[in-house]
């Protein structure tokens, strides 16, 4: 087994491991997490990263306290996409939770590792800006071609991007966002799907 460095943090070490139905490396992940002294390990077995709901991940997020460190074997075990991973890391930083990825050598309990949070925050905003820009450009191009677009949507693309950020980073729930924009929760979910954004 590889040697994993000592990880010091003010709170608990919380491990998270995930394998899909085609990936049987859960023991390797668990062994690594145990080797660095995790106080608890949450797992999702046979759950694809593309699934919107992962019980183990949801339970882990609900158990975290400020000062804890979330530890994973590899980055791709945590987030189901770059945007989802970025939003999760932004949420962890906001909640005062550290993050460690053993394979990539990322450790936000160290001064240098804190830069990772800022990079992923920028990635999340960049990704949403691109979605807004592409959607706006597509609408303008359609108008120039004389395409009739129908009645305006209940949520603008800027509203959708902001709603997605608030929900995915754990600031608000779908029901709260729907109430804020005076729409039904299903309208919010359909808007995410239409723009290719992952559901909460």
N, C-alpha and C positions, 0 to 999 in steps of 0.2 A: 504493500500500500504506500502511496506517496506520503511524504512528510508534510503535514499541514501546520502552518505557523500558529503560535499561541495568539488567541484573540481575546483582548481585554475590553470589557465594556461595563458601564456602571449598572446595567440591569441584566436581565436574563438573555440567554442565547437561544433563540427560537429558530429551529430548522424547518425548512420546507423542501419536500421532494415530490416529484411528479414523473410518472411514466405513462405513455399512451399504450394502446393495446399492442402496438408493434415494437415497443421498447421495454426490454426486460432488465434494465440496469438499476432498478430501485435499490437493490442491496448495496451496490457501489455507492450510490448517493447517501444511503443511510449510514453506511460504514464511515464515510468521510465526515458526515455531520456529527456522528457519535465521537469520532476521533478528536474533534475540536471542542468537545465538551458541551454540546447543546443540552439545555435543560428540558426541552420538549421538542418533538419533531412531528410536524403535521404532514400528511401524505395524501396524494390523489393518485390512485392506481387505476389504470385503464381509462383515464380521462384525457382526451385530446386537449392540447393547448388552445384550440379554436373554440372550445366550449365556453359559453358565456358564464356558466356557473360551475365552480369547482368547490365542492363542500369543504375539502381540506384547506384550501386557500381562504375561503370565506371564514372558516372557524379560526384560522390563524390570525387574520386581520382583526377579527373581533376580540381576540385575546391580548393584543399588543398594548403595552404601556410605554410611556416616555422613558427613554434610557435603554430599552430593549434593543437587541440586534437581531435582524432577520438574516439568516445564513442559508445560502443555497449552494449547490454543487456547481451549477453553471447558470448564466443569465437566462438562457432559453427555458429553464425549468420554471421560472417565475412568471414572466409575461407571455401572453399569447400572441403578441405582436410588439413591434418597437414602440408604437404609440401606447399600448396598454402597459408595457413595462415602464415607459417614461412616466405615465400617470401614477403608477403604483409608487415609484420612487419619490415623486413630488409629494404624494400623500404621506409616505413614511417620514420625509424630512419635516413636513408641517407638524406631524405628530411627535416629533422628537425621537424617532426610531432610527437606529443606524442600519446599514446594509452591508453585507459581506457576500461576495461571490468568490468561492475558493478557486475555481479553475482560471478565472480572469485576473485574480489577484486584486480585486476591488475590495476596499475596506474603508468605509466612511467613518470609522472610529478614529482614523488617522487624519491629520491636517490635509495631506495631499488627497486623500480619498474623498473629502468633502466636495471637491471640484466635480465629482461624478454627478451629484445631485443637480448642480447648476447646468451641467451639460445636458442631462436628460430633460430638465425643465425646458431648456431652449429647443431641444428636439421635438418635444410635445407641441410647443407653440408653433414651430416651423411647419410641422405636419398639418396642423389645423389651418394655418395661413395658406398653405398650398391648396387645400381642399376648398377654402373660401374663394381663392383666386381663380381656380379652375372652374368652379361652378358659376361664378360671376362672368367669366369670359365666355363660357358656353351659352349663358342666357343672352349676352350681348350679341354673340355671333348668330344665334337663332333669330333675334329681332331684326338684324341686318338682312337676313335672308327672307324676311317677311313671315316667319312662322308665328302663328297665334299661340301664345303661351297659356291662355286661360286666366282664370281669376287668381289673384295673388295668394300665395300660401299663408297659412296662419303664422308660420315661423320663417323669418328670413334666414339666409345662410349664415349670417353673423350671429343671429339668435341661436341657431342650431349648434354652431361651433362653441359658443359660450356655454350653452346648456350641457353639451357633452363634456367640456372641461370641468364644470362644476360637479357633475355626477361622477365622472371617472376618477377625479382626484379626491372624492369623498367629502366635498363641501356640502352637497345637498342630495336628496333622493329624487327619484323620478317624479313622485307625487308633488314634492315641494317645487320642483322646477315647473311642472305643469301648472300649478296654482299661480306661480310667479308670472307666467306668460299667459295665463287665463285660457288654457287649452286642456284637452283631455290627456291623461298620461299616454294613451295609445298614439296620440298625435306626435308626441315627443319620440316614442319608439319608432314609429314609421318614418319620421324625418331622419333619424339616425341611419336607418336601413337605406333610405333613398340616397343619402350622401356617402354611403359606404363606410359609415362609422359603426364601430362595435356597440352593441347594446350594453346597457349597464348590467 
